[in-house]
């Protein structure tokens, strides 16, 4: 006896149609996997480019945040004045007999009594045997000026001349004479210093011949 079968559902598919759906099902999944893979690779590239910044750039950025301390100024001191004694024309030729010469190696600039309120020349006049020459005149005359300072050597041949109230860079002529005015040395030119720690010139005249 034939059995009544329910009518076939219009939405149902035939066995061959079901096979087509099962065959087409992997494509959406593959597409999803490709999209995920692309997103993953893009994320890795972005992370790598962000972490691959040159370390020097980070160092510069960090250094720029640190305040720069300006270097301490270096105190520059003017060079010490050097003296070059030179002969000038003597008023009269040196007479025969006693004759002294300025010893250039003995010239030295020092701080006179540690004060800066004067300028001067000091030193010693000695005979060939090393004994001090007493009673001689030491005449210092400012070049291109009428200013003249005269000192006399003591029993040990020592002398000191005060040239001014302040250290001053100026040329002076220097000469030894006897008490009667006889010239005993060539006329030498020296230069005083304007620096407080060089306001005194120390030098020595020694007998020649």
C-alpha positions as CSV (number, residue, x, y, z in Angstrom):
1,X,0.0,0.0,0.0
2,X,1.6,3.2,-1.0
3,X,2.5,5.6,1.8
4,X,1.7,9.2,1.4
5,X,5.0,11.2,1.6
6,X,5.0,14.7,2.7
7,X,5.5,17.2,-0.1
8,X,9.0,18.2,-0.6
9,X,10.1,21.5,1.0
10,X,10.8,24.1,-1.6
11,X,13.7,25.4,0.5
12,X,15.3,22.0,0.7
13,X,18.1,21.2,-1.7
14,X,18.8,18.1,-3.6
15,X,21.7,15.8,-2.7
16,X,23.7,17.4,-5.5
17,X,22.8,20.9,-4.3
18,X,24.0,20.0,-0.8
19,X,27.3,18.8,-2.2
20,X,27.7,22.2,-3.9
21,X,27.2,24.1,-0.6
22,X,29.7,21.8,1.2
23,X,32.2,22.4,-1.6
24,X,31.7,26.2,-1.4
25,X,31.9,26.5,2.4
26,X,35.7,26.7,2.7
27,X,36.1,30.0,0.6
28,X,34.7,32.4,3.2
29,X,36.9,30.8,5.8
30,X,39.9,31.1,3.6
31,X,39.1,34.8,2.9
32,X,38.8,35.4,6.7
33,X,42.2,33.8,7.3
34,X,43.8,36.0,4.6
35,X,42.3,39.1,6.1
36,X,43.6,38.1,9.6
37,X,47.0,37.3,8.2
38,X,47.2,40.7,6.5
39,X,46.2,42.5,9.7
40,X,48.8,40.5,11.7
41,X,51.6,41.3,9.2
42,X,50.6,45.0,9.2
43,X,50.7,45.1,13.0
44,X,54.1,43.5,13.1
45,X,55.4,46.0,10.5
46,X,54.0,48.9,12.4
47,X,55.5,47.7,15.7
48,X,58.9,47.1,14.0
49,X,59.0,50.5,12.4
50,X,58.1,52.1,15.7
51,X,60.8,50.3,17.7
52,X,63.5,50.7,15.0
53,X,64.1,54.4,15.6
54,X,67.7,55.3,15.7
55,X,69.0,55.3,19.3
56,X,70.9,58.5,18.5
57,X,67.6,60.3,18.1
58,X,66.4,59.2,21.5
59,X,69.7,60.3,23.0
60,X,69.5,63.7,21.4
61,X,65.9,64.1,22.7
62,X,66.9,63.2,26.2
63,X,69.9,65.4,26.1
64,X,67.8,68.3,24.9
65,X,65.8,68.1,28.1
66,X,68.9,68.6,30.3
67,X,69.8,72.3,30.8
68,X,73.1,73.2,29.3
69,X,75.5,74.7,31.8
70,X,77.6,77.4,30.1
71,X,81.3,77.0,30.5
72,X,83.0,79.1,33.2
73,X,84.8,82.1,31.8
74,X,88.5,81.7,31.8
75,X,90.3,84.6,33.4
76,X,92.9,85.9,31.0
77,X,95.8,87.8,32.4
78,X,97.7,90.2,30.3
79,X,101.2,89.0,29.4
80,X,104.0,90.1,31.6
81,X,105.9,93.1,30.4
82,X,109.3,92.3,29.0
83,X,112.1,94.8,29.1
84,X,114.6,95.2,26.3
85,X,117.3,97.7,27.4
86,X,118.8,99.6,24.6
87,X,121.5,102.2,24.4
88,X,120.7,105.7,23.4
89,X,122.9,108.6,22.6
90,X,124.8,109.7,25.7
91,X,125.0,113.4,26.4
92,X,128.8,113.2,26.5
93,X,131.2,110.4,25.7
94,X,132.2,108.2,28.6
95,X,135.5,109.4,30.1
96,X,138.3,107.0,30.7
97,X,138.3,105.3,34.0
98,X,135.3,104.0,36.0
99,X,132.6,102.5,33.7
100,X,129.4,100.5,34.6
101,X,127.0,98.6,32.4
102,X,123.4,97.5,32.9
103,X,123.2,93.7,33.3
104,X,120.2,92.8,31.2
105,X,120.0,89.3,32.8
106,X,119.4,90.9,36.2
107,X,116.3,92.8,35.2
108,X,113.1,91.6,36.9
109,X,109.6,92.9,37.4
110,X,108.2,92.4,40.9
111,X,105.5,93.7,43.2
112,X,106.9,96.5,45.2
113,X,105.8,96.2,48.8
114,X,102.6,94.5,47.6
115,X,100.9,97.8,46.9
116,X,99.6,99.4,43.7
117,X,99.9,103.0,44.6
118,X,103.4,103.7,43.1
119,X,105.9,102.8,40.4
120,X,109.6,102.6,40.8
121,X,113.1,101.3,39.9
122,X,115.5,99.7,42.4
123,X,118.7,97.8,42.3
124,X,122.4,97.7,43.0
125,X,125.6,99.0,41.6
126,X,128.7,96.8,42.2
127,X,132.4,96.9,41.4
128,X,134.2,94.0,39.7
129,X,135.1,92.5,43.1
130,X,131.4,92.4,44.1
131,X,131.6,95.3,46.5
132,X,128.8,97.8,46.4
133,X,129.6,101.2,44.7
134,X,128.5,103.9,47.1
135,X,127.8,107.5,46.4
136,X,126.8,107.3,42.8
137,X,123.9,109.0,41.1
138,X,121.2,107.0,39.4
139,X,119.3,109.3,37.0
140,X,116.0,108.2,35.5
141,X,114.3,110.5,32.9
142,X,110.9,109.9,31.3
143,X,111.3,109.8,27.6
144,X,109.7,112.8,25.8
145,X,109.2,114.5,29.1
146,X,111.0,116.9,31.5
147,X,110.3,114.5,34.4
148,X,113.6,113.4,36.0
149,X,114.2,111.3,39.2
150,X,117.6,111.0,40.8
151,X,118.7,108.6,43.5
152,X,122.0,107.9,45.3
153,X,123.5,104.5,46.0
154,X,124.1,103.7,49.7
155,X,127.1,102.1,51.3
156,X,126.2,98.8,49.8
157,X,125.5,100.1,46.4
158,X,121.7,99.9,46.7
159,X,119.3,102.5,45.3
160,X,115.6,103.0,44.8
161,X,113.7,105.6,42.7
162,X,110.0,106.4,43.0
163,X,108.8,107.2,39.5
164,X,105.1,107.9,40.1
165,X,102.0,107.2,42.2
166,X,100.5,104.6,39.9
167,X,101.9,101.8,37.7
168,X,102.3,103.1,34.2
169,X,103.5,101.7,31.0
170,X,106.1,104.3,29.9
171,X,109.7,104.4,28.6
172,X,112.4,105.8,30.8
173,X,116.1,106.5,30.2
174,X,118.5,105.3,32.9
175,X,122.1,106.3,33.5
176,X,124.8,106.3,36.2
177,X,126.8,109.4,37.1
178,X,129.2,110.5,39.7
179,X,128.4,113.2,42.3
180,X,130.2,115.8,40.1
181,X,128.1,114.8,37.1
182,X,130.6,112.6,35.3
183,X,128.9,110.0,33.1
184,X,129.7,106.5,34.3
185,X,127.4,104.4,32.1
186,X,125.7,104.4,28.7
187,X,122.2,105.9,28.5
188,X,119.8,102.9,28.6
189,X,116.1,102.9,27.9
190,X,113.7,100.7,29.9
191,X,109.9,100.4,30.1
192,X,107.9,100.4,33.2
193,X,104.7,98.2,33.6
194,X,101.1,99.2,34.3
195,X,100.4,96.0,36.2
196,X,100.2,96.1,40.0
197,X,102.3,93.0,40.5
198,X,105.1,94.4,38.3
199,X,105.2,98.0,39.5
200,X,108.9,97.7,40.6
201,X,111.8,97.1,38.2
202,X,114.8,95.5,39.9
203,X,118.2,95.6,38.1
204,X,121.9,95.8,38.6
205,X,124.8,97.8,37.2
206,X,128.2,96.1,37.2
207,X,131.7,97.7,36.7
208,X,133.3,97.0,33.4
209,X,137.0,96.8,32.2
